[in-house]
Amino acid sequence: MTTSSHLRIRHLSVAFGGQSVLRDVSLDVPDRKITVIIGPSGCGKTTLLKSLNRLLDSVEGARVTGSIFVDEDDINDPKVEVTRIRKKMGLLSQKPQVLPMSIFDNIAYGPRLHGVRNKAVLSALVEKELRAAGLWDEVKDRLHGPASRLSVGQQQRLCLARGLAVEPEIILGDEPTSALDPQSSRIVEQRLMALKADYTVIVVTHILRQARRIADYIAFLYLGELVEHGPAAEVFAAPRDARTKAYLTGEIS
């Protein structure tokens, strides 16, 4: 595993109300690759993803131990500024959550929060990120129309563009295509595969076919344990652990 990874998880454990969900997870996430987290429902996939930008802070009864290093910062250190860490992470949820404003203002929202006011700069940035998300040609003539009128697939790509606008280092996707039709799902997959040239991408999915299509690296969780991880081609072709093999062949689900 490369030592240049700027996202490193060390001995991460998470419990809710005393119920253990993740146990002693350690993983170096490869830079500029798509890492896909797979495993049965309830195995801790989404909990792991939410741990990476401290979204569990607001969950009552959540107890998180261990370290998550983004560059040299341990994001679980109480002295770390959470907003600065989250700026490094772009998050795609299962269902797109567009802001109740125009397409343009959805993209410009984050940069404005960080002090960007120049209209020309904002316009150029909006176009750049909409192109990166594969949405520019579809919306360039209605940028000031409400984002809520976009299709669900377009809304998800708008959320991707909005996340890119704050210049993150890492893109997180929590089953980002689960609410989309097949065509929209494939477009989102294609955009993520293109974006890995510039970003580290981590995707949770319950769809093994999708994992096979997009993953460069696989992390398999089972009952809160990181059972196996490695290059996707190796894990799919010759899993080392019997539980991984059973999951990939459908014996456990």
JOZITA-V560809 format. One record per run of one state. SS is the DSSP state (H for helix, E for strand, - for the rest). FROM is the first residue (numbers start at 1). LEN is the number of residues. Records with the same first field share a line. If there is no record, write none. Layout:
SS: FROM-LEN ; FROM-LEN
This chain:
-: 1-6 ; 17-2 ; 30-4 ; 39-6 ; 52-3 ; 59-3 ; 71-2 ; 75-7 ; 88-1 ; 93-9 ; 114-5 ; 133-3 ; 140-6 ; 150-2 ; 165-5 ; 175-7 ; 196-4 ; 205-3 ; 215-2 ; 223-2 ; 238-4 ; 249-5
E: 7-10 ; 19-11 ; 34-5 ; 62-9 ; 73-2 ; 89-4 ; 102-1 ; 146-1 ; 170-5 ; 200-5 ; 217-6 ; 225-7
H: 45-7 ; 55-4 ; 82-6 ; 103-11 ; 119-14 ; 136-4 ; 147-3 ; 152-13 ; 182-14 ; 208-7 ; 232-6 ; 242-7
